[in-house]
Amino acid sequence: MGLLSVILFACTNETDQLNSIDSIDNKSDTYFKKLGNSAGNGANPYDGIGQSYRNALSLYKAGVHIPGNYEDIMLLVQNLLGSMPTITGTATTTQQQLLAACMTTPDAALEQVLQNPSLSEPAVTILSDFFNNYSHWASEPFGKAYSDIIAIENSTLNSGTLSDDEQRIILAVTSITRYSLHHSCCEDTDWGKSVGNIIAALAGALESNQTAVEYPLITSIAGLEKIQL
């Protein structure tokens, strides 16, 4: 009970950030200050999304949780973020199937997600190239991956062809990627750097900032606990 209170208190500020598409700042909570900000990018207006992901996953790993299935993981994620459920009813099945595909058949899941009608051809090209480079970044020193991702973020911010929402989607994905690849996060498991988690982040970002954090948390926890979605 005490741990849950700490979690909810620590995540209150981040919940306020995630509820707004237009206003996510870089406010750091106590846990994040302990972790440091060497993975951050103050120029990315959606850097708080990656921070929230890493903080929540770190809090999860610091606690004692024994989820047994998808529903358990969803409840844990909502508690970690102090958030309300984003999907209920029959839509939950579709969500679960998509996240399961991100874990088991990531290439097919990515192809499905990139067919979203809200993405223009330039946005799809940027995201496709980004995911093509992901396995390379995951295997090299973080400093090099960080520099490459920052360059993509700068290019996205300066783009004259991407819509504001496409910029938000891309920058949310790059933010979560930076924090996922950072060596001080999840260094004891490959699931912290799984491309499936980043595809889940993209699928979530297409819906909202909140689900951009929730989806990769679900796949990350499922991977850590070896739970089949």
C-alpha positions as CSV (number, residue, x, y, z in Angstrom):
1,M,0.0,0.0,0.0
2,G,2.9,2.3,0.9
3,L,4.6,1.7,-2.5
4,L,1.4,2.4,-4.4
5,S,1.1,5.8,-2.5
6,V,4.7,6.7,-3.5
7,I,4.0,5.7,-7.1
8,L,0.8,7.8,-7.3
9,F,2.5,10.8,-5.7
10,A,5.5,10.6,-7.9
11,C,3.5,10.4,-11.1
12,T,0.9,13.1,-10.4
13,N,2.8,15.8,-12.3
14,E,3.4,13.5,-15.3
15,T,-0.3,12.7,-15.6
16,D,-1.1,16.4,-16.0
17,Q,1.5,16.5,-18.8
18,L,0.1,13.6,-20.7
19,N,-3.5,14.8,-20.7
20,S,-2.6,17.6,-23.1
21,I,-1.3,17.1,-26.6
22,D,-0.1,20.7,-26.9
23,S,1.6,21.1,-23.5
24,I,4.1,18.6,-22.2
25,D,7.0,20.1,-20.4
26,N,10.2,18.7,-19.1
27,K,9.4,18.7,-15.4
28,S,11.4,16.1,-13.5
29,D,10.2,14.2,-10.4
30,T,12.3,12.9,-7.6
31,Y,12.9,9.6,-9.3
32,F,14.0,11.2,-12.5
33,K,16.5,13.5,-10.8
34,K,18.1,10.4,-9.3
35,L,18.4,8.8,-12.7
36,G,19.8,11.9,-14.3
37,N,18.9,13.6,-17.6
38,S,21.7,12.5,-19.9
39,A,19.1,10.9,-22.3
40,G,17.0,14.1,-22.5
41,N,16.5,16.7,-25.2
42,G,15.2,20.0,-24.0
43,A,14.5,21.1,-27.6
44,N,11.9,18.3,-27.9
45,P,8.6,19.7,-26.6
46,Y,7.4,16.1,-26.0
47,D,10.5,14.9,-24.1
48,G,8.2,14.4,-21.0
49,I,6.7,11.4,-22.8
50,G,10.0,9.5,-22.7
51,Q,10.7,10.7,-19.2
52,S,7.3,9.3,-18.1
53,Y,8.0,6.0,-19.7
54,R,11.3,5.5,-18.1
55,N,10.2,6.7,-14.7
56,A,7.2,4.4,-14.7
57,L,9.2,1.4,-15.8
58,S,11.9,2.2,-13.2
59,L,9.2,2.4,-10.5
60,Y,7.8,-0.9,-11.6
61,K,11.1,-2.6,-11.4
62,A,11.7,-1.1,-7.9
63,G,8.5,-2.7,-6.6
64,V,7.3,-6.2,-6.1
65,H,4.6,-7.0,-8.7
66,I,3.3,-10.3,-9.9
67,P,1.1,-9.7,-12.9
68,G,-0.4,-12.8,-14.4
69,N,-2.1,-11.5,-17.6
70,Y,-2.8,-8.6,-19.8
71,E,-5.5,-7.2,-17.5
72,D,-3.2,-7.2,-14.6
73,I,-0.5,-5.3,-16.6
74,M,-3.0,-2.7,-17.7
75,L,-4.1,-2.0,-14.1
76,L,-0.4,-1.8,-13.0
77,V,0.3,0.7,-15.8
78,Q,-2.6,2.9,-14.9
79,N,-1.5,2.9,-11.3
80,L,2.1,3.7,-12.2
81,L,0.9,6.7,-14.3
82,G,-2.0,7.6,-12.0
83,S,-4.1,7.6,-15.1
84,M,-7.7,6.6,-16.0
85,P,-8.3,3.7,-18.5
86,T,-7.9,4.9,-22.1
87,I,-9.7,1.9,-23.7
88,T,-12.6,-0.1,-22.4
89,G,-15.0,-2.7,-23.6
90,T,-14.6,-4.6,-26.9
91,A,-11.9,-2.2,-28.1
92,T,-9.6,-3.7,-25.5
93,T,-9.4,-6.9,-27.5
94,T,-8.2,-5.0,-30.5
95,Q,-5.6,-3.2,-28.4
96,Q,-4.4,-6.4,-26.9
97,Q,-4.0,-8.0,-30.3
98,L,-2.0,-5.1,-31.6
99,L,0.3,-5.1,-28.7
100,A,0.8,-8.8,-28.9
101,A,1.7,-8.4,-32.6
102,C,4.3,-5.7,-31.6
103,M,6.0,-8.3,-29.4
104,T,5.7,-11.4,-31.6
105,T,5.7,-10.1,-35.2
106,P,7.1,-6.5,-35.0
107,D,7.6,-6.2,-38.8
108,A,3.9,-6.9,-39.5
109,A,2.8,-4.7,-36.6
110,L,4.9,-1.8,-37.9
111,E,3.4,-2.2,-41.4
112,Q,-0.1,-2.2,-40.0
113,V,0.6,0.9,-37.8
114,L,2.2,2.9,-40.7
115,Q,-1.0,2.4,-42.7
116,N,-2.8,4.8,-40.4
117,P,-4.6,7.4,-42.5
118,S,-3.4,10.2,-40.3
119,L,0.2,9.8,-41.5
120,S,1.3,11.5,-44.7
121,E,3.9,10.0,-47.0
122,P,6.7,12.1,-45.7
123,A,5.9,11.1,-42.1
124,V,5.7,7.4,-43.1
125,T,9.1,7.7,-44.8
126,I,10.7,9.3,-41.7
127,L,9.3,6.7,-39.4
128,S,10.2,3.8,-41.7
129,D,13.8,5.0,-41.9
130,F,13.8,5.5,-38.1
131,F,12.7,1.9,-37.4
132,N,15.2,0.5,-40.0
133,N,18.0,2.1,-38.0
134,Y,16.7,1.0,-34.6
135,S,18.5,-2.4,-34.4
136,H,21.8,-0.6,-35.2
137,W,21.3,2.0,-32.5
138,A,20.4,-0.7,-30.0
139,S,23.7,-2.4,-30.5
140,E,26.0,0.6,-30.4
141,P,27.2,3.0,-27.7
142,F,24.4,5.2,-26.5
143,G,26.3,8.5,-27.3
144,K,26.2,7.7,-31.0
145,A,22.6,6.6,-31.0
146,Y,21.7,9.8,-29.0
147,S,23.4,12.0,-31.6
148,D,21.6,10.4,-34.5
149,I,18.2,10.6,-32.8
150,I,18.7,14.3,-31.8
151,A,19.5,15.0,-35.5
152,I,16.2,13.4,-36.5
153,E,14.4,15.4,-33.9
154,N,16.0,18.7,-35.1
155,S,15.0,17.9,-38.7
156,T,11.4,17.1,-37.6
157,L,11.1,20.3,-35.6
158,N,12.3,22.3,-38.6
159,S,10.2,20.5,-41.2
160,G,7.9,22.5,-43.4
161,T,6.0,19.5,-44.7
162,L,4.9,17.7,-41.5
163,S,1.7,18.6,-39.7
164,D,1.8,19.6,-36.1
165,D,0.3,16.3,-35.1
166,E,2.8,14.3,-37.2
167,Q,5.6,16.2,-35.5
168,R,4.1,15.3,-32.1
169,I,3.9,11.6,-33.1
170,I,7.4,11.4,-34.4
171,L,8.9,13.4,-31.4
172,A,7.0,11.2,-29.0
173,V,8.5,8.1,-30.5
174,T,12.0,9.5,-30.6
175,S,11.8,10.6,-27.0
176,I,10.7,7.1,-25.8
177,T,13.5,5.6,-28.0
178,R,16.2,7.8,-26.4
179,Y,15.1,6.8,-22.9
180,S,14.7,3.2,-23.8
181,L,18.2,3.0,-25.3
182,H,19.8,4.9,-22.4
183,H,22.2,2.4,-20.7
184,S,21.1,3.2,-17.2
185,C,17.5,2.1,-18.0
186,C,16.5,-1.5,-18.2
187,E,20.1,-2.6,-18.7
188,D,19.4,-6.0,-17.3
189,T,17.0,-7.0,-20.0
190,D,16.8,-6.8,-23.8
191,W,13.1,-5.9,-23.4
192,G,14.2,-2.4,-22.4
193,K,15.5,-2.0,-26.0
194,S,13.0,-4.1,-27.9
195,V,11.9,-2.7,-31.2
196,G,8.4,-4.0,-30.3
197,N,8.2,-1.6,-27.5
198,I,9.0,1.3,-29.8
199,I,6.4,0.2,-32.3
200,A,3.9,0.0,-29.5
201,A,4.9,3.6,-28.6
202,L,4.2,4.7,-32.2
203,A,0.8,2.9,-32.1
204,G,0.0,4.7,-28.8
205,A,1.2,8.1,-30.1
206,L,-1.2,7.9,-33.0
207,E,-4.0,7.9,-30.4
208,S,-2.7,10.2,-27.6
209,N,0.3,11.2,-25.5
210,Q,-1.1,9.1,-22.7
211,T,-1.3,5.9,-24.8
212,A,2.2,6.7,-26.2
213,V,3.4,5.9,-22.7
214,E,1.0,3.2,-21.8
215,Y,1.5,0.9,-24.8
216,P,5.2,0.5,-24.5
217,L,4.9,0.1,-20.7
218,I,2.5,-2.8,-21.3
219,T,4.8,-4.5,-23.8
220,S,7.9,-3.8,-21.6
221,I,6.3,-5.3,-18.5
222,A,4.9,-8.3,-20.5
223,G,8.4,-8.9,-21.8
224,L,10.0,-8.6,-18.4
225,E,7.6,-11.0,-16.9
226,K,7.5,-13.3,-19.9
227,I,3.7,-12.9,-20.2
228,Q,2.1,-13.7,-23.6
229,L,-0.4,-11.0,-24.5
